[in-house]
Amino acid sequence: MQQDKTHFDIAVVGGGMVGAAAACLLAQQGWQIAVIEQTEPDAYSPEQAMDLRVSAISPASVRLLQQAGVWDALLAMRIRAYTELATWEVPGLETHFHAQEAGVPELGFIVENRLIQLALWQRLQTLPNVTLLCPAQVSALVQQSEDATVTLNNGQTITAAWLLAADGANSRLRSMAGIGINRWDYRQDCMLINVDLEDDAPPITWQQFYPNGPRAFLPLAGHKASLVWYDTPEKIAQLVALSPTQLEREVKRHFPEQLPACTVTQSGAFPLIRRHAQHYYQGRVILLGDAAHTIHPLAGQGVNLGFKDVACLVDLWQNARQKQLPFGTEQLKQYERRRLCDNSMMQSAMDLFYAGFSAPHAPLKILRNVALLVADNAGLVKRKALRYALGL
Ligand SMILES: Cc1cc2nc3c(=O)[nH]c(=O)nc-3n(C[C@H](O)[C@H](O)[C@H](O)COP(=O)(O)OP(=O)(O)OC[C@H]3O[C@@H](n4cnc5c(N)ncnc54)[C@H](O)[C@@H]3O)c2cc1C
């Protein structure tokens, strides 16, 4: 690591899962990279409590993490494969998706967000062309025609030809670049609840839809699982005020009978907001991950979309280099065109689920349950939809 450098090809602001993955892959292409991150991830030990924030990682994201050289490190920590996904509204009318229908050994893996970030950081620390500036935040941005200058909150100033804004949903760099967002509050919050089980969790993730939102089960490594309870902000506020024993009682009363016997160990609540940036770049600043878009997490697509942004950008950088062209307006337009379209489609699909399953009217209820039944027997269409959701 070269801490005294002040000019870089690319500075990544935000070293979370998306920013750190972009930094690894671009560094592997040989660019001089700076990563500016406010908080370094804690080291791993197997005794540590499970992180509340976990992600369902698709096979496409696994490929990206393999290319970044971190998949084996993740396998050596805590990770859980799942081979089946079930969803229903009326018990008994369940739609099942199996890995073999998509032609893959597993539908994905449930991994703690912090461990994905940690594995990427460990990799970044081995790359000689990466400078980690941490703890640090960007406090000022000045854009020039050929590069941009950022001042950090410790007084340090660096310049970079390109700045990647990967600083999350409330991106400060996005605001500094003057990029607006379209924002919509789902009026639904979500409670994440970690539980201990008596046995190993089955390799199945499931979700039942209720009028106020779904309730979901995600298996974790060991005898553990993550439960997700979506409900009105008022109901989630009531749940937050409960003791672990009271919450456990509520979980047992309100979750589907498929829930194995469990003990609540940890919980936390999150508001759900859909955001989409009005532009994916401005001058020398390029948005990716949650800085560009946030989505309803009911199908676990958020970070998978962020990793698709990374794959697209890295590919455009590589192609430009192979053709001996500078990375510039043409690549930026292509990035925005490709990713805006894909991200908008996935956001709309999630909104359709959210709105469709929130409507209480009897004809709509019949229609959506027929749709689920049709989906369960849709053969090729089901296989194609599944492969799309897995990023294949
Ligand atoms: C309840 C819930 C459940 C979810 N479940 C799933 C799931 O199952 N599957 C899935 O794919 N997605 C899921 N998501 C979405 C997923 O968590 C996000 O899409 C993902 O975390 C985005 O990663 P990111 O790196 O873009 O942003 P973040 O994870 O927010 O990382 C941003 C990074 O930038 C740093 N940072 C922020 N501001 C600054 C600053 N000013 N200066 C320096 N550094 C800064 C932060 O410290 C952080 O490290 C879920 C989201 C929620 C809310």
PDBQT file of the ligand as one rigid body, heavy atoms in Angstrom, charges set to zero:
ROOT
HETATM    1  C1  LIG A 401     -33.476  -5.271   5.460  1.00  0.00    +0.000 C 
HETATM    2  C2  LIG A 401     -32.646  -5.460   4.232  1.00  0.00    +0.000 A 
HETATM    3  C3  LIG A 401     -32.392  -6.739   3.756  1.00  0.00    +0.000 A 
HETATM    4  C4  LIG A 401     -31.631  -6.916   2.600  1.00  0.00    +0.000 A 
HETATM    5  N1  LIG A 401     -31.411  -8.179   2.120  1.00  0.00    +0.000 NA
HETATM    6  C5  LIG A 401     -30.729  -8.362   0.959  1.00  0.00    +0.000 A 
HETATM    7  C6  LIG A 401     -30.511  -9.654   0.393  1.00  0.00    +0.000 A 
HETATM    8  O1  LIG A 401     -30.939 -10.689   0.915  1.00  0.00    +0.000 OA
HETATM    9  N2  LIG A 401     -29.828  -9.757  -0.778  1.00  0.00    +0.000 N 
HETATM   10  C7  LIG A 401     -29.346  -8.643  -1.404  1.00  0.00    +0.000 A 
HETATM   11  O2  LIG A 401     -28.754  -8.774  -2.493  1.00  0.00    +0.000 OA
HETATM   12  N3  LIG A 401     -29.496  -7.407  -0.894  1.00  0.00    +0.000 NA
HETATM   13  C8  LIG A 401     -30.184  -7.236   0.265  1.00  0.00    +0.000 A 
HETATM   14  N4  LIG A 401     -30.358  -5.986   0.784  1.00  0.00    +0.000 N 
HETATM   15  C9  LIG A 401     -29.728  -4.854   0.115  1.00  0.00    +0.000 C 
HETATM   16  C10 LIG A 401     -28.219  -4.785   0.408  1.00  0.00    +0.000 C 
HETATM   17  O3  LIG A 401     -27.998  -4.790   1.813  1.00  0.00    +0.000 OA
HETATM   18  C11 LIG A 401     -27.657  -3.503  -0.203  1.00  0.00    +0.000 C 
HETATM   19  O4  LIG A 401     -28.028  -3.458  -1.554  1.00  0.00    +0.000 OA
HETATM   20  C12 LIG A 401     -26.129  -3.498  -0.078  1.00  0.00    +0.000 C 
HETATM   21  O5  LIG A 401     -25.743  -3.394   1.265  1.00  0.00    +0.000 OA
HETATM   22  C13 LIG A 401     -25.542  -2.321  -0.863  1.00  0.00    +0.000 C 
HETATM   23  O6  LIG A 401     -24.150  -2.362  -0.784  1.00  0.00    +0.000 OA
HETATM   24  P1  LIG A 401     -23.312  -1.050  -1.052  1.00  0.00    +0.000 P 
HETATM   25  O7  LIG A 401     -21.891  -1.451  -0.919  1.00  0.00    +0.000 OA
HETATM   26  O8  LIG A 401     -23.784  -0.395  -2.316  1.00  0.00    +0.000 OA
HETATM   27  O9  LIG A 401     -23.739  -0.049   0.103  1.00  0.00    +0.000 OA
HETATM   28  P2  LIG A 401     -23.497  -0.184   1.678  1.00  0.00    +0.000 P 
HETATM   29  O10 LIG A 401     -23.569  -1.589   2.111  1.00  0.00    +0.000 OA
HETATM   30  O11 LIG A 401     -24.406   0.809   2.312  1.00  0.00    +0.000 OA
HETATM   31  O12 LIG A 401     -21.984   0.294   1.855  1.00  0.00    +0.000 OA
HETATM   32  C14 LIG A 401     -21.621   1.654   1.769  1.00  0.00    +0.000 C 
HETATM   33  C15 LIG A 401     -20.240   1.826   2.389  1.00  0.00    +0.000 C 
HETATM   34  O13 LIG A 401     -19.863   3.198   2.274  1.00  0.00    +0.000 OA
HETATM   35  C16 LIG A 401     -19.374   3.654   3.519  1.00  0.00    +0.000 C 
HETATM   36  N5  LIG A 401     -19.691   5.081   3.591  1.00  0.00    +0.000 N 
HETATM   37  C17 LIG A 401     -20.916   5.645   3.667  1.00  0.00    +0.000 A 
HETATM   38  N6  LIG A 401     -20.808   6.982   3.664  1.00  0.00    +0.000 NA
HETATM   39  C18 LIG A 401     -19.488   7.243   3.582  1.00  0.00    +0.000 A 
HETATM   40  C19 LIG A 401     -18.737   8.445   3.530  1.00  0.00    +0.000 A 
HETATM   41  N7  LIG A 401     -19.336   9.648   3.582  1.00  0.00    +0.000 N 
HETATM   42  N8  LIG A 401     -17.400   8.367   3.414  1.00  0.00    +0.000 NA
HETATM   43  C20 LIG A 401     -16.766   7.168   3.391  1.00  0.00    +0.000 A 
HETATM   44  N9  LIG A 401     -17.428   5.992   3.435  1.00  0.00    +0.000 NA
HETATM   45  C21 LIG A 401     -18.762   6.041   3.522  1.00  0.00    +0.000 A 
HETATM   46  C22 LIG A 401     -20.092   2.829   4.579  1.00  0.00    +0.000 C 
HETATM   47  O14 LIG A 401     -19.357   2.776   5.786  1.00  0.00    +0.000 OA
HETATM   48  C23 LIG A 401     -20.187   1.470   3.874  1.00  0.00    +0.000 C 
HETATM   49  O15 LIG A 401     -19.048   0.681   4.126  1.00  0.00    +0.000 OA
HETATM   50  C24 LIG A 401     -31.116  -5.780   1.920  1.00  0.00    +0.000 A 
HETATM   51  C25 LIG A 401     -31.356  -4.499   2.405  1.00  0.00    +0.000 A 
HETATM   52  C26 LIG A 401     -32.126  -4.327   3.556  1.00  0.00    +0.000 A 
HETATM   53  C27 LIG A 401     -32.403  -2.919   4.055  1.00  0.00    +0.000 C 
ENDROOT
TORSDOF 0
